[in-house]
Amino acid sequence: AHGLSAREIEVLRLVAAGRSNGEIAEELFITRKTASVHVTHILDKLGVSNRVEAAMIGVRLGLVSGDGDAAEG
C-alpha cells in the first residue's frame, strides 16, 4: 500500500499534471506552504526524491492516468 491520504492523492494527480505548488494551492484552496508540505509527504511516503518519480509511481499504482489527467474512479 502507498499510504497516501485522499488529499495527498489529489495533490499527486496535480503534480503529475505538471502543476506547481502555487497552482496546486490555488486549485485546492490551500496555502502554497500546505501544498509544499503535501508534496514533501508524498515524496517521503513513495520513497522518491522528485516530483517526476512521484508522478511515475502514481501512474504505476493507478492513482494517476498516464495522460496527466486524474484517473477516473
C-alpha positions as YAML, in Angstrom:
chain: A
units: angstrom
residues:
- id: 1
  name: ALA
  ca: [0.00, 0.00, 0.00]
- id: 2
  name: HIS
  ca: [1.19, 3.50, -0.77]
- id: 3
  name: GLY
  ca: [-0.15, 5.01, 2.47]
- id: 4
  name: LEU
  ca: [-1.24, 8.26, 0.82]
- id: 5
  name: SER
  ca: [-4.24, 10.13, 2.18]
- id: 6
  name: ALA
  ca: [-7.09, 11.10, -0.14]
- id: 7
  name: ARG
  ca: [-5.80, 14.69, -0.12]
- id: 8
  name: GLU
  ca: [-2.26, 13.55, -0.95]
- id: 9
  name: ILE
  ca: [-3.63, 11.56, -3.91]
- id: 10
  name: GLU
  ca: [-5.40, 14.73, -5.09]
- id: 11
  name: VAL
  ca: [-2.12, 16.63, -4.83]
- id: 12
  name: LEU
  ca: [-0.20, 13.81, -6.56]
- id: 13
  name: ARG
  ca: [-2.61, 13.98, -9.51]
- id: 14
  name: LEU
  ca: [-1.94, 17.70, -9.84]
- id: 15
  name: VAL
  ca: [1.82, 17.14, -9.53]
- id: 16
  name: ALA
  ca: [1.57, 14.54, -12.30]
- id: 17
  name: ALA
  ca: [-0.31, 17.08, -14.42]
- id: 18
  name: GLY
  ca: [2.70, 19.40, -14.10]
- id: 19
  name: ARG
  ca: [1.21, 21.88, -11.64]
- id: 20
  name: SER
  ca: [3.48, 23.97, -9.42]
- id: 21
  name: ASN
  ca: [2.91, 24.23, -5.66]
- id: 22
  name: GLY
  ca: [1.37, 27.65, -6.25]
- id: 23
  name: GLU
  ca: [-1.04, 26.25, -8.84]
- id: 24
  name: ILE
  ca: [-1.91, 23.31, -6.58]
- id: 25
  name: ALA
  ca: [-2.59, 25.76, -3.74]
- id: 26
  name: GLU
  ca: [-4.95, 27.83, -5.90]
- id: 27
  name: GLU
  ca: [-6.78, 24.80, -7.26]
- id: 28
  name: LEU
  ca: [-7.30, 23.16, -3.85]
- id: 29
  name: PHE
  ca: [-7.87, 26.40, -1.90]
- id: 30
  name: ILE
  ca: [-4.90, 25.81, 0.39]
- id: 31
  name: THR
  ca: [-1.74, 27.82, 1.03]
- id: 32
  name: ARG
  ca: [1.41, 27.34, -1.02]
- id: 33
  name: LYS
  ca: [3.11, 26.13, 2.18]
- id: 34
  name: THR
  ca: [0.43, 23.48, 2.74]
- id: 35
  name: ALA
  ca: [0.79, 22.33, -0.87]
- id: 36
  name: SER
  ca: [4.55, 22.09, -0.36]
- id: 37
  name: VAL
  ca: [4.08, 20.03, 2.82]
- id: 38
  name: HIS
  ca: [1.73, 17.66, 0.99]
- id: 39
  name: VAL
  ca: [4.29, 17.21, -1.81]
- id: 40
  name: THR
  ca: [7.05, 16.53, 0.74]
- id: 41
  name: HIS
  ca: [4.88, 13.90, 2.47]
- id: 42
  name: ILE
  ca: [4.07, 12.28, -0.89]
- id: 43
  name: LEU
  ca: [7.77, 12.05, -1.82]
- id: 44
  name: ASP
  ca: [8.59, 10.57, 1.60]
- id: 45
  name: LYS
  ca: [5.75, 8.03, 1.53]
- id: 46
  name: LEU
  ca: [6.58, 6.90, -2.01]
- id: 47
  name: GLY
  ca: [10.31, 6.82, -1.27]
- id: 48
  name: VAL
  ca: [11.24, 9.09, -4.17]
- id: 49
  name: SER
  ca: [13.29, 12.25, -4.42]
- id: 50
  name: ASN
  ca: [11.43, 14.29, -7.02]
- id: 51
  name: ARG
  ca: [8.05, 15.10, -8.50]
- id: 52
  name: VAL
  ca: [8.65, 13.21, -11.75]
- id: 53
  name: GLU
  ca: [9.39, 9.96, -9.90]
- id: 54
  name: ALA
  ca: [6.30, 10.50, -7.73]
- id: 55
  name: ALA
  ca: [4.15, 11.00, -10.82]
- id: 56
  name: MET
  ca: [5.55, 7.84, -12.43]
- id: 57
  name: ILE
  ca: [4.72, 5.79, -9.33]
- id: 58
  name: GLY
  ca: [1.27, 7.37, -9.24]
- id: 59
  name: VAL
  ca: [0.68, 6.16, -12.80]
- id: 60
  name: ARG
  ca: [2.05, 2.69, -11.99]
- id: 61
  name: LEU
  ca: [-0.24, 2.40, -8.94]
- id: 62
  name: GLY
  ca: [-3.23, 3.51, -11.00]
- id: 63
  name: LEU
  ca: [-3.68, 6.67, -8.92]
- id: 64
  name: VAL
  ca: [-2.90, 8.93, -11.87]
- id: 65
  name: SER
  ca: [-3.67, 8.38, -15.54]
- id: 66
  name: GLY
  ca: [-0.76, 8.34, -17.96]
- id: 67
  name: ASP
  ca: [-2.02, 11.38, -19.89]
- id: 68
  name: GLY
  ca: [-1.71, 13.71, -16.91]
- id: 69
  name: ASP
  ca: [-5.41, 13.85, -16.09]
- id: 70
  name: ALA
  ca: [-6.77, 12.48, -12.83]
- id: 71
  name: ALA
  ca: [-7.59, 8.78, -13.14]
- id: 72
  name: GLU
  ca: [-11.31, 8.07, -13.22]
- id: 73
  name: GLY
  ca: [-12.91, 6.01, -10.48]
...
